[in-house]
Amino acid sequence: MEVDAAKAFAGVGSILAALGPLGYGALAMVGIILIFIGLLFIADY
């Protein structure tokens, strides 16, 4: 995966994780997973 795509994954994940306290628990879980995926690929770079 390219670094730009990994940054996009982490960015979208952080937005979704920020929506978690507003009552969207499922989106928060998906967001946290996307953050971890993005960080994993950024770390491999």
PyMOL CGO cylinders between C-alpha atoms (Angstrom):
from pymol import cmd
from pymol.cgo import CYLINDER

trace = [
    CYLINDER, 0.00, 0.00, 0.00, 1.27, 3.46, -0.80, 0.3, 1, 1, 1, 1, 1, 1,
    CYLINDER, 1.27, 3.46, -0.80, 1.94, 5.99, 1.91, 0.3, 1, 1, 1, 1, 1, 1,
    CYLINDER, 1.94, 5.99, 1.91, -0.73, 8.38, 0.65, 0.3, 1, 1, 1, 1, 1, 1,
    CYLINDER, -0.73, 8.38, 0.65, -3.37, 5.66, 0.85, 0.3, 1, 1, 1, 1, 1, 1,
    CYLINDER, -3.37, 5.66, 0.85, -2.22, 4.75, 4.36, 0.3, 1, 1, 1, 1, 1, 1,
    CYLINDER, -2.22, 4.75, 4.36, -2.51, 8.41, 5.39, 0.3, 1, 1, 1, 1, 1, 1,
    CYLINDER, -2.51, 8.41, 5.39, -6.02, 8.49, 3.97, 0.3, 1, 1, 1, 1, 1, 1,
    CYLINDER, -6.02, 8.49, 3.97, -6.98, 5.35, 5.91, 0.3, 1, 1, 1, 1, 1, 1,
    CYLINDER, -6.98, 5.35, 5.91, -5.65, 6.83, 9.14, 0.3, 1, 1, 1, 1, 1, 1,
    CYLINDER, -5.65, 6.83, 9.14, -7.35, 10.17, 8.48, 0.3, 1, 1, 1, 1, 1, 1,
    CYLINDER, -7.35, 10.17, 8.48, -10.75, 8.69, 7.77, 0.3, 1, 1, 1, 1, 1, 1,
    CYLINDER, -10.75, 8.69, 7.77, -10.32, 6.39, 10.75, 0.3, 1, 1, 1, 1, 1, 1,
    CYLINDER, -10.32, 6.39, 10.75, -9.60, 9.31, 13.06, 0.3, 1, 1, 1, 1, 1, 1,
    CYLINDER, -9.60, 9.31, 13.06, -12.72, 11.13, 11.88, 0.3, 1, 1, 1, 1, 1, 1,
    CYLINDER, -12.72, 11.13, 11.88, -14.85, 8.05, 12.45, 0.3, 1, 1, 1, 1, 1, 1,
    CYLINDER, -14.85, 8.05, 12.45, -13.29, 7.45, 15.86, 0.3, 1, 1, 1, 1, 1, 1,
    CYLINDER, -13.29, 7.45, 15.86, -14.07, 11.05, 16.81, 0.3, 1, 1, 1, 1, 1, 1,
    CYLINDER, -14.07, 11.05, 16.81, -17.76, 10.39, 16.07, 0.3, 1, 1, 1, 1, 1, 1,
    CYLINDER, -17.76, 10.39, 16.07, -17.81, 7.59, 18.66, 0.3, 1, 1, 1, 1, 1, 1,
    CYLINDER, -17.81, 7.59, 18.66, -18.78, 9.70, 21.68, 0.3, 1, 1, 1, 1, 1, 1,
    CYLINDER, -18.78, 9.70, 21.68, -21.70, 11.15, 19.73, 0.3, 1, 1, 1, 1, 1, 1,
    CYLINDER, -21.70, 11.15, 19.73, -23.56, 7.86, 19.86, 0.3, 1, 1, 1, 1, 1, 1,
    CYLINDER, -23.56, 7.86, 19.86, -22.16, 6.08, 16.82, 0.3, 1, 1, 1, 1, 1, 1,
    CYLINDER, -22.16, 6.08, 16.82, -20.35, 3.21, 18.51, 0.3, 1, 1, 1, 1, 1, 1,
    CYLINDER, -20.35, 3.21, 18.51, -20.07, 1.02, 15.42, 0.3, 1, 1, 1, 1, 1, 1,
    CYLINDER, -20.07, 1.02, 15.42, -18.44, 3.84, 13.44, 0.3, 1, 1, 1, 1, 1, 1,
    CYLINDER, -18.44, 3.84, 13.44, -15.97, 4.37, 16.26, 0.3, 1, 1, 1, 1, 1, 1,
    CYLINDER, -15.97, 4.37, 16.26, -14.93, 0.72, 16.15, 0.3, 1, 1, 1, 1, 1, 1,
    CYLINDER, -14.93, 0.72, 16.15, -14.46, 0.85, 12.38, 0.3, 1, 1, 1, 1, 1, 1,
    CYLINDER, -14.46, 0.85, 12.38, -12.51, 4.09, 12.78, 0.3, 1, 1, 1, 1, 1, 1,
    CYLINDER, -12.51, 4.09, 12.78, -10.14, 2.58, 15.32, 0.3, 1, 1, 1, 1, 1, 1,
    CYLINDER, -10.14, 2.58, 15.32, -9.51, -0.38, 13.04, 0.3, 1, 1, 1, 1, 1, 1,
    CYLINDER, -9.51, -0.38, 13.04, -8.80, 1.96, 10.10, 0.3, 1, 1, 1, 1, 1, 1,
    CYLINDER, -8.80, 1.96, 10.10, -6.38, 3.98, 12.24, 0.3, 1, 1, 1, 1, 1, 1,
    CYLINDER, -6.38, 3.98, 12.24, -4.48, 0.81, 13.13, 0.3, 1, 1, 1, 1, 1, 1,
    CYLINDER, -4.48, 0.81, 13.13, -4.37, -0.32, 9.50, 0.3, 1, 1, 1, 1, 1, 1,
    CYLINDER, -4.37, -0.32, 9.50, -3.11, 3.08, 8.38, 0.3, 1, 1, 1, 1, 1, 1,
    CYLINDER, -3.11, 3.08, 8.38, -0.46, 3.23, 11.09, 0.3, 1, 1, 1, 1, 1, 1,
    CYLINDER, -0.46, 3.23, 11.09, 0.66, -0.31, 10.29, 0.3, 1, 1, 1, 1, 1, 1,
    CYLINDER, 0.66, -0.31, 10.29, 1.31, 0.55, 6.66, 0.3, 1, 1, 1, 1, 1, 1,
    CYLINDER, 1.31, 0.55, 6.66, 2.93, 3.89, 7.54, 0.3, 1, 1, 1, 1, 1, 1,
    CYLINDER, 2.93, 3.89, 7.54, 5.27, 2.05, 9.92, 0.3, 1, 1, 1, 1, 1, 1,
    CYLINDER, 5.27, 2.05, 9.92, 6.22, -0.39, 7.15, 0.3, 1, 1, 1, 1, 1, 1,
    CYLINDER, 6.22, -0.39, 7.15, 7.18, 2.51, 4.94, 0.3, 1, 1, 1, 1, 1, 1,
]
cmd.load_cgo(trace, "trace")
